[in-house]
Amino acid sequence: MLTSITEGILCCLTGKTANLVLPLESSEPSDGFEYVEVKPGRVLRVRHIVPERQPIETEKQVAEKNNADVDCYDKDSPISNNDGDSGSIVHCKRKITVYRNGQLVIENLGDVLHSEILQCQDGDLEPCSTVEVELADYKDIASSPDPNPVPPPVPPPPGEHKPAPPPRRRRRKPKRTVLIDSKRMISSCKGTHSDVALFFVHGVGGSLDIWSSQLDFFSRLGYEVIAPDLAGHGASTAPQIAAAYTFYALAEDLRAIFKRYARKRNILIGHSYGVSFCTFLAHEYPDLVHKVVMINGGGPTALEPSLCSIFQLPSCVLHCLSPCLAWSFLKAGFARQGAKEKQLLKQGNAFNVSPFVLRAMMSGQYWPEGDEVYHAELTVPILLVHGMCDKFVPMDEDQRMAEILLFAFLKVIEEGSHMVMMECPETVNTLLHEFFLWEPDMSRKGSSKTDTEKAIAASDTLHTLKNSKPVNK
């Protein structure tokens, strides 16, 4: 503690930032560590593991083995290099309306995935039902259709006058309307598929080392995994300029990493602040992002830095407070604060960044485009993982995220907290792997359609959101 105070005083006197993070040379390049220069002088450390796969035989090779003519094979045969071409096509259609009073109405007009989709190997796909709700009465009803609807009022007996009808409400004009109408193929992503890549993105104060259990687990299953260190974190370079740590600067870094390593079907896994970057990439590259996992990412609100945060203090003061900050993170980030959690925090290199980088990261969380409408436009299947004991991200924020997204499934881990992937690696790995292998079952879609659906598919969910306060993660 005294050492931190002394170094903080020297930092104030000299104007230099202590604990400067510099790139480290990898002593074991065989472990898959690479250094990518995303911009001149801006180098990110990336762990890239490409498993050795058995070569998949082509149709021609199989035909030659069986002494058969190649032409006798169907082009749609499952024997193919592109294992992921077979999947289920889901109709993604929804109408998003924003009114001038800040209310948001979302009408799902396409396919709706079953809520218990992850309980079995193949999920069920159900057509949407009809729900008509007045916006003004939304707070008094549930978000789903009532299984026991209230019967219509009994007409008055003869001789009595009918009550006067209520005054007709003037039709409101929407401020903005967004219509999404597309089809997306959702398929099972196995480790044996060469066109699948997994991207892991950490949050503020972390590094790629927090994903060590996931990287080892999925690379052993045959998946290609990519995990970068954000600028100023881990072994990536740490520019001494605050503009290098804005959301847009970091997003462009990850765009360069994504374009360098992306395959045909990519799965993005983000934690905390890293969820925002996964959302950005999924919105920018809808055809390349196949699935997304959001771990304790918070609600679908635009990012805005807090002016009253402790991270607005000078860097030298933050350096003096670094032991207290590390203890606070351990207490809030883990459900338990034992020796095991301290060791995990040390091994994961979490919260081990310079005060300047930490301050610039928290101040640079400005992303006004990432509001509810931005998230509602996503058509990719998304798994939300929430640690019940998380003190950074409330449960209701992830619940609101699940309501806004088109295809979202929320799973809560009771014994986990903010760093749930480090606390409960087996549970998280199993849940993620089940989501990677999942694909919707389309066999029941045709049999469950009704005549009314052929005419029009009406709203399945209607959301009314008041003006939400911006948050930082």
C-alpha positions as CSV (number, residue, x, y, z in Angstrom):
1,M,0.0,0.0,0.0
2,L,2.8,2.4,0.9
3,T,4.6,1.5,-2.3
4,S,1.5,2.4,-4.3
5,I,1.2,5.7,-2.6
6,T,4.9,6.6,-3.2
7,E,4.6,5.6,-6.8
8,G,1.4,7.7,-7.1
9,I,3.2,10.8,-5.7
10,L,6.1,10.3,-8.1
11,C,3.6,9.9,-10.9
12,C,2.0,13.3,-10.0
13,L,5.4,15.0,-9.8
14,T,6.9,13.6,-13.0
15,G,3.7,13.6,-15.1
16,K,4.3,10.0,-16.2
17,T,2.0,7.1,-15.8
18,A,3.2,4.2,-13.7
19,N,2.8,0.5,-14.6
20,L,3.0,1.1,-18.4
21,V,1.8,-1.9,-20.2
22,L,4.1,-2.9,-23.0
23,P,4.0,-5.9,-25.4
24,L,5.8,-9.0,-24.2
25,E,7.7,-11.4,-26.4
26,S,6.1,-14.8,-26.5
27,S,8.6,-17.3,-25.2
28,E,6.4,-20.2,-26.5
29,P,5.2,-19.2,-30.0
30,S,3.8,-22.7,-30.3
31,D,1.0,-21.8,-27.8
32,G,-0.6,-19.8,-30.5
33,F,0.2,-16.2,-29.4
34,E,0.5,-13.8,-32.3
35,Y,1.0,-10.0,-32.4
36,V,-1.1,-8.2,-35.0
37,E,-0.5,-4.5,-35.9
38,V,-4.0,-3.2,-36.4
39,K,-2.7,0.3,-37.0
40,P,0.8,1.8,-37.2
41,G,2.3,1.4,-33.8
42,R,-0.8,-0.2,-32.4
43,V,-0.2,-3.9,-31.7
44,L,-2.5,-6.4,-30.1
45,R,-1.6,-9.8,-28.7
46,V,-3.9,-12.5,-30.0
47,R,-4.1,-16.1,-29.0
48,H,-5.0,-18.1,-32.1
49,I,-5.4,-21.9,-31.9
50,V,-6.0,-23.8,-35.1
51,P,-6.6,-27.5,-34.2
52,E,-5.3,-30.3,-36.4
53,R,-8.3,-31.8,-38.2
54,Q,-8.5,-34.9,-40.2
55,P,-8.9,-34.0,-43.9
56,I,-12.6,-34.4,-44.9
57,E,-13.0,-36.5,-48.0
58,T,-14.7,-34.9,-51.0
59,E,-17.4,-36.5,-53.1
60,K,-14.9,-37.3,-55.8
61,Q,-12.6,-39.1,-53.4
62,V,-15.5,-41.1,-52.0
63,A,-16.6,-42.0,-55.5
64,E,-13.1,-43.2,-56.5
65,K,-12.9,-45.4,-53.4
66,N,-16.2,-47.1,-54.1
67,N,-15.3,-47.4,-57.9
68,A,-18.5,-45.5,-58.7
69,D,-19.2,-42.7,-61.1
70,V,-18.9,-39.2,-59.5
71,D,-22.0,-38.1,-61.3
72,C,-24.2,-40.5,-59.4
73,Y,-23.7,-38.5,-56.2
74,D,-26.2,-35.9,-55.3
75,K,-24.8,-32.4,-54.9
76,D,-26.7,-32.0,-51.6
77,S,-25.1,-35.1,-50.1
78,P,-23.9,-34.6,-46.5
79,I,-20.4,-35.7,-47.6
80,S,-19.0,-32.3,-48.2
81,N,-16.2,-29.9,-47.1
82,N,-18.8,-27.4,-46.0
83,D,-20.3,-29.3,-43.1
84,G,-22.3,-26.3,-42.0
85,D,-24.3,-25.8,-45.2
86,S,-27.2,-27.9,-43.9
87,G,-29.3,-26.0,-41.3
88,S,-32.7,-24.5,-40.7
89,I,-33.9,-21.4,-42.4
90,V,-35.7,-19.0,-40.0
91,H,-37.8,-16.1,-41.2
92,C,-36.7,-13.0,-39.3
93,K,-39.4,-10.3,-39.6
94,R,-40.2,-7.6,-37.1
95,K,-41.5,-4.0,-37.1
96,I,-39.8,-1.6,-34.7
97,T,-41.6,1.7,-34.0
98,V,-40.2,4.5,-32.0
99,Y,-42.7,7.2,-30.8
100,R,-41.9,10.8,-29.9
101,N,-42.6,10.2,-26.2
102,G,-39.7,7.7,-26.0
103,Q,-41.8,4.6,-26.2
104,L,-40.7,1.6,-28.3
105,V,-43.0,-0.9,-29.9
106,I,-41.6,-4.2,-31.3
107,E,-43.9,-6.5,-33.4
108,N,-42.5,-9.9,-34.2
109,L,-44.0,-10.9,-37.6
110,G,-41.9,-13.9,-38.4
111,D,-40.8,-17.1,-36.7
112,V,-40.6,-17.3,-32.9
113,L,-38.2,-19.7,-31.2
114,H,-39.3,-21.8,-28.2
115,S,-38.2,-20.4,-24.8
116,E,-36.9,-23.8,-23.7
117,I,-34.8,-24.3,-26.8
118,L,-31.6,-25.3,-25.0
119,Q,-33.2,-28.1,-23.0
120,C,-32.9,-30.5,-25.9
121,Q,-30.6,-31.1,-28.9
122,D,-33.0,-29.6,-31.4
123,G,-35.2,-26.7,-30.5
124,D,-38.8,-26.2,-31.6
125,L,-39.8,-23.4,-33.9
126,E,-43.3,-22.1,-33.4
127,P,-45.3,-19.6,-35.4
128,C,-46.1,-16.3,-33.7
129,S,-49.5,-15.7,-32.1
130,T,-51.8,-12.7,-32.3
131,V,-51.6,-10.2,-29.5
132,E,-53.3,-6.8,-29.6
133,V,-52.4,-4.4,-26.8
134,E,-53.0,-0.7,-26.3
135,L,-49.7,1.1,-25.6
136,A,-51.2,3.1,-22.7
137,D,-52.4,-0.1,-21.0
138,Y,-49.1,-2.0,-21.4
139,K,-48.0,-1.6,-17.8
140,D,-51.1,-3.4,-16.5
141,I,-50.7,-6.6,-18.5
142,A,-48.2,-9.3,-19.1
143,S,-45.9,-9.3,-22.1
144,S,-47.2,-12.6,-23.3
145,P,-50.8,-13.7,-24.2
146,D,-53.1,-14.4,-21.2
147,P,-54.0,-18.2,-21.2
148,N,-57.3,-17.3,-19.5
149,P,-58.7,-14.3,-21.3
150,V,-61.4,-12.2,-19.7
151,P,-64.8,-13.0,-21.3
152,P,-66.5,-10.1,-23.1
153,P,-68.9,-7.9,-21.1
154,V,-72.5,-9.1,-20.9
155,P,-74.9,-6.8,-22.8
156,P,-77.3,-4.8,-20.6
157,P,-80.8,-6.0,-20.3
158,P,-83.6,-4.5,-22.4
159,G,-84.8,-1.1,-21.3
160,E,-81.4,0.1,-20.0
161,H,-79.3,2.6,-21.9
162,K,-75.8,1.6,-23.1
163,P,-73.0,3.6,-21.6
164,A,-71.4,6.2,-23.8
165,P,-68.3,4.9,-25.6
166,P,-65.0,6.4,-24.4
167,P,-63.6,9.2,-26.6
168,R,-61.6,8.0,-29.5
169,R,-57.9,8.5,-29.0
170,R,-56.0,10.4,-31.6
171,R,-53.7,8.3,-33.6
172,R,-50.1,9.0,-32.8
173,K,-47.4,9.5,-35.4
174,P,-44.3,7.5,-35.0
175,K,-40.9,9.2,-34.9
176,R,-39.1,6.3,-36.6
177,T,-40.1,3.0,-38.0
178,V,-37.7,0.1,-38.9
179,L,-38.8,-2.9,-40.8
180,I,-36.7,-6.1,-40.8
181,D,-37.5,-8.8,-43.3
182,S,-34.9,-11.4,-44.0
183,K,-34.1,-15.1,-43.8
184,R,-31.3,-16.6,-41.8
185,M,-29.9,-20.1,-41.8
186,I,-29.1,-21.4,-38.3
187,S,-27.0,-24.6,-38.2
188,S,-25.1,-26.7,-35.7
189,C,-21.5,-25.6,-35.3
190,K,-19.3,-28.5,-34.5
191,G,-15.6,-28.6,-33.8
192,T,-15.0,-30.7,-36.9
193,H,-16.4,-28.0,-39.1
194,S,-13.5,-26.1,-40.7
195,D,-15.7,-23.0,-41.5
196,V,-16.4,-22.3,-37.8
197,A,-14.3,-19.8,-35.6
198,L,-14.9,-18.7,-32.0
199,F,-14.0,-15.1,-31.0
200,F,-13.6,-14.3,-27.3
201,V,-13.6,-10.6,-26.2
202,H,-12.9,-9.6,-22.7
203,G,-14.0,-6.4,-20.9
204,V,-12.4,-3.5,-19.0
205,G,-9.4,-4.5,-16.9
206,G,-9.2,-8.1,-18.2
207,S,-7.1,-9.9,-20.7
208,L,-7.4,-13.0,-23.0
209,D,-6.2,-15.0,-20.0
210,I,-9.6,-14.9,-18.4
211,W,-10.8,-17.2,-21.2
212,S,-8.1,-19.8,-20.5
213,S,-10.6,-22.5,-19.5
214,Q,-12.8,-21.9,-22.5
215,L,-9.9,-21.7,-25.0
216,D,-8.4,-25.0,-23.8
217,F,-11.8,-26.7,-23.7
218,F,-13.0,-25.7,-27.2
219,S,-9.6,-26.1,-28.9
220,R,-9.5,-29.7,-27.6
221,L,-13.0,-30.2,-29.2
222,G,-11.5,-29.1,-32.5
223,Y,-12.7,-25.5,-32.7
224,E,-10.6,-22.7,-34.0
225,V,-10.4,-20.1,-31.2
226,I,-9.3,-16.4,-31.4
227,A,-8.9,-14.2,-28.3
228,P,-7.3,-10.8,-28.5
229,D,-6.0,-8.5,-25.7
230,L,-7.6,-5.1,-26.0
231,A,-5.3,-2.1,-26.3
232,G,-3.6,-1.4,-23.0
233,H,-4.6,-4.8,-21.6
234,G,-2.6,-7.9,-21.2
235,A,0.4,-7.8,-23.6
236,S,-1.0,-5.4,-26.1
237,T,0.6,-1.9,-26.6
238,A,-0.7,0.9,-24.3
239,P,-0.8,4.2,-26.2
240,Q,-0.5,7.2,-23.9
241,I,-3.4,9.1,-25.4
242,A,-7.0,8.9,-24.1
243,A,-8.4,8.9,-27.6
244,A,-6.9,5.4,-28.2
245,Y,-9.4,3.9,-25.7
246,T,-12.7,5.2,-26.9
247,F,-15.4,2.7,-27.9
248,Y,-14.9,3.5,-31.6
249,A,-11.1,3.1,-31.5
250,L,-11.4,-0.3,-29.8
251,A,-14.2,-1.3,-32.1
252,E,-12.0,-0.6,-35.1
253,D,-9.2,-2.7,-33.6
254,L,-11.6,-5.7,-33.2
255,R,-12.9,-5.1,-36.7
256,A,-9.4,-5.6,-38.0
257,I,-9.0,-8.8,-35.9
258,F,-12.3,-10.1,-37.0
259,K,-11.6,-9.5,-40.7
260,R,-8.2,-11.2,-40.4
261,Y,-9.4,-14.4,-38.8
262,A,-13.1,-14.7,-39.7
263,R,-14.4,-17.8,-41.3
264,K,-17.8,-18.5,-43.0
265,R,-19.6,-19.1,-39.7
266,N,-18.3,-17.1,-36.7
267,I,-19.4,-17.2,-33.1
268,L,-18.7,-14.2,-30.9
269,I,-18.4,-14.6,-27.1
270,G,-18.2,-11.4,-25.1
271,H,-17.9,-10.6,-21.4
272,S,-19.0,-7.3,-19.8
273,Y,-17.8,-4.4,-21.9
274,G,-16.7,-6.9,-24.5
275,V,-20.4,-7.7,-25.2
276,S,-20.8,-4.2,-26.8
277,F,-18.1,-5.0,-29.3
278,C,-19.7,-8.3,-30.1
279,T,-23.0,-6.5,-30.7
280,F,-21.2,-4.0,-32.9
281,L,-19.6,-6.8,-35.1
282,A,-22.9,-8.7,-35.3
283,H,-24.6,-5.6,-36.5
284,E,-21.9,-4.8,-39.0
285,Y,-21.4,-8.3,-40.4
286,P,-24.8,-10.1,-40.1
287,D,-23.8,-12.7,-42.8
288,L,-20.6,-13.7,-41.1
289,V,-21.7,-13.7,-37.4
290,H,-23.6,-17.0,-36.9
291,K,-24.3,-16.9,-33.2
292,V,-23.4,-14.6,-30.2
293,V,-22.9,-15.3,-26.5
294,M,-23.3,-12.3,-24.1
295,I,-21.9,-13.0,-20.6
296,N,-23.0,-10.4,-18.0
297,G,-23.3,-7.7,-20.6
298,G,-26.1,-5.6,-19.2
299,G,-29.1,-4.0,-20.8
300,P,-29.7,-2.8,-24.4
301,T,-29.0,0.9,-23.6
302,A,-26.6,3.3,-25.2
303,L,-23.2,3.8,-23.5
304,E,-22.4,7.0,-21.8
305,P,-19.6,7.6,-19.2
306,S,-20.5,8.5,-15.7
307,L,-19.2,12.0,-14.7
308,C,-19.4,11.1,-11.0
309,S,-17.4,7.9,-11.2
310,I,-14.3,7.3,-9.1
311,F,-12.5,6.6,-12.4
312,Q,-12.8,10.3,-13.2
313,L,-10.1,11.0,-10.6
314,P,-6.5,11.7,-11.8
315,S,-4.4,8.7,-12.8
316,C,-2.0,9.3,-9.9
317,V,-4.8,9.2,-7.4
318,L,-6.2,6.0,-9.0
319,H,-2.7,4.5,-8.7
320,C,-2.7,5.2,-5.0
321,L,-6.1,3.6,-4.7
322,S,-5.2,0.5,-6.8
323,P,-5.0,-1.9,-3.9
324,C,-8.5,-0.8,-2.8
325,L,-9.8,-1.1,-6.3
326,A,-8.3,-4.6,-6.7
327,W,-10.0,-5.7,-3.5
328,S,-13.3,-4.1,-4.5
329,F,-13.2,-5.9,-7.8
330,L,-12.5,-9.2,-6.1
331,K,-15.4,-8.7,-3.7
332,A,-17.8,-7.6,-6.4
333,G,-16.6,-9.8,-9.3
334,F,-16.6,-13.1,-7.5
335,A,-19.3,-14.8,-5.4
336,R,-16.6,-15.9,-2.9
337,Q,-13.4,-14.2,-1.9
338,G,-11.2,-17.1,-0.9
339,A,-7.7,-18.0,-1.9
340,K,-8.9,-19.8,-5.0
341,E,-10.6,-16.6,-6.3
342,K,-7.5,-14.5,-5.6
343,Q,-5.4,-17.0,-7.5
344,L,-7.9,-16.9,-10.4
345,L,-7.7,-13.1,-10.4
346,K,-3.9,-13.2,-10.5
347,Q,-3.8,-15.9,-13.2
348,G,-6.4,-14.2,-15.3
349,N,-4.5,-10.9,-15.2
350,A,-7.8,-9.2,-14.5
351,F,-7.8,-5.6,-13.3
352,N,-4.0,-5.4,-13.9
353,V,-3.9,-2.4,-16.1
354,S,-2.3,1.0,-15.6
355,P,-4.4,3.8,-14.0
356,F,-4.2,5.8,-17.1
357,V,-5.6,3.0,-19.3
358,L,-8.3,2.3,-16.7
359,R,-9.4,5.9,-16.5
360,A,-9.4,6.3,-20.3
361,M,-11.4,3.1,-20.8
362,M,-14.1,4.2,-18.4
363,S,-14.2,7.7,-19.9
364,G,-14.3,6.4,-23.4
365,Q,-17.5,4.3,-23.1
366,Y,-19.5,6.6,-25.3
367,W,-21.7,4.8,-27.9
368,P,-25.0,6.6,-28.5
369,E,-25.9,4.3,-31.5
370,G,-26.1,1.2,-29.3
371,D,-29.6,1.8,-28.0
372,E,-32.7,-0.4,-27.9
373,V,-33.4,-0.1,-31.6
374,Y,-29.8,-1.0,-32.5
375,H,-30.1,-4.2,-30.5
376,A,-33.6,-5.0,-31.7
377,E,-32.3,-5.0,-35.3
378,L,-30.1,-8.0,-34.6
379,T,-31.4,-11.2,-36.2
380,V,-28.6,-13.5,-34.9
381,P,-29.4,-16.1,-32.2
382,I,-28.0,-14.9,-28.9
383,L,-27.3,-16.7,-25.6
384,L,-27.4,-14.6,-22.5
385,V,-25.4,-15.9,-19.5
386,H,-25.9,-14.2,-16.2
387,G,-24.2,-14.9,-12.8
388,M,-26.8,-14.6,-10.1
389,C,-24.4,-13.0,-7.6
390,D,-23.2,-10.4,-10.1
391,K,-22.9,-7.0,-8.3
392,F,-21.9,-5.1,-11.5
393,V,-24.8,-6.1,-13.8
394,P,-28.3,-6.4,-12.3
395,M,-30.5,-9.3,-13.3
396,D,-33.2,-7.0,-14.7
397,E,-30.8,-5.6,-17.3
398,D,-30.1,-9.0,-18.9
399,Q,-33.9,-9.7,-18.7
400,R,-34.6,-6.5,-20.6
401,M,-31.9,-7.5,-23.1
402,A,-33.7,-10.8,-23.6
403,E,-37.0,-9.1,-24.3
404,I,-35.6,-6.7,-26.9
405,L,-33.6,-9.2,-28.9
406,L,-35.3,-11.3,-31.6
407,F,-33.8,-14.7,-30.8
408,A,-32.4,-14.6,-27.3
409,F,-32.2,-17.2,-24.5
410,L,-31.3,-16.2,-21.0
411,K,-29.6,-18.7,-18.7
412,V,-28.8,-17.9,-15.1
413,I,-26.0,-19.6,-13.1
414,E,-26.9,-19.4,-9.5
415,E,-23.4,-20.0,-8.1
416,G,-21.7,-17.5,-10.4
417,S,-20.9,-13.8,-10.3
418,H,-19.5,-11.3,-12.8
419,M,-16.5,-13.5,-13.6
420,V,-18.7,-16.6,-14.0
421,M,-16.6,-18.1,-16.8
422,M,-13.7,-18.3,-14.3
423,E,-15.7,-19.3,-11.3
424,C,-17.8,-22.0,-13.0
425,P,-15.8,-23.0,-16.1
426,E,-17.4,-26.5,-16.5
427,T,-20.9,-25.1,-16.3
428,V,-20.2,-22.3,-18.8
429,N,-18.3,-24.5,-21.2
430,T,-21.2,-27.0,-21.3
431,L,-23.8,-24.3,-21.8
432,L,-21.8,-22.7,-24.6
433,H,-21.1,-26.0,-26.3
434,E,-24.8,-26.9,-26.2
435,F,-25.6,-23.5,-27.8
436,F,-23.0,-24.0,-30.5
437,L,-24.5,-27.4,-31.4
438,W,-28.1,-26.2,-31.3
439,E,-30.2,-25.6,-34.4
440,P,-34.0,-25.1,-34.6
441,D,-36.2,-27.9,-35.6
442,M,-38.3,-27.0,-38.6
443,S,-40.2,-30.2,-38.9
444,R,-43.1,-28.9,-36.8
445,K,-43.3,-25.5,-38.5
446,G,-45.6,-26.5,-41.4
447,S,-48.0,-28.6,-39.3
448,S,-48.5,-25.9,-36.7
449,K,-49.5,-23.1,-39.0
450,T,-53.1,-21.8,-39.0
451,D,-55.2,-20.2,-41.6
452,T,-54.9,-16.8,-40.0
453,E,-51.2,-17.0,-40.2
454,K,-51.4,-17.3,-44.0
455,A,-53.2,-14.0,-44.1
456,I,-51.0,-12.1,-41.7
457,A,-48.6,-12.9,-38.9
458,A,-49.4,-10.4,-36.1
459,S,-47.4,-9.2,-33.1
460,D,-46.0,-11.7,-30.7
461,T,-44.4,-9.3,-28.4
462,L,-45.0,-5.6,-27.8
463,H,-42.5,-3.7,-25.7
464,T,-43.0,-0.3,-24.2
465,L,-39.8,1.3,-22.9
466,K,-39.6,4.6,-21.2
467,N,-36.5,6.7,-21.7
468,S,-33.7,4.4,-20.3
469,K,-30.7,5.9,-18.5
470,P,-27.4,5.4,-20.3
471,V,-25.0,3.1,-18.6
472,N,-21.4,2.3,-18.7
473,K,-20.0,-1.3,-18.3
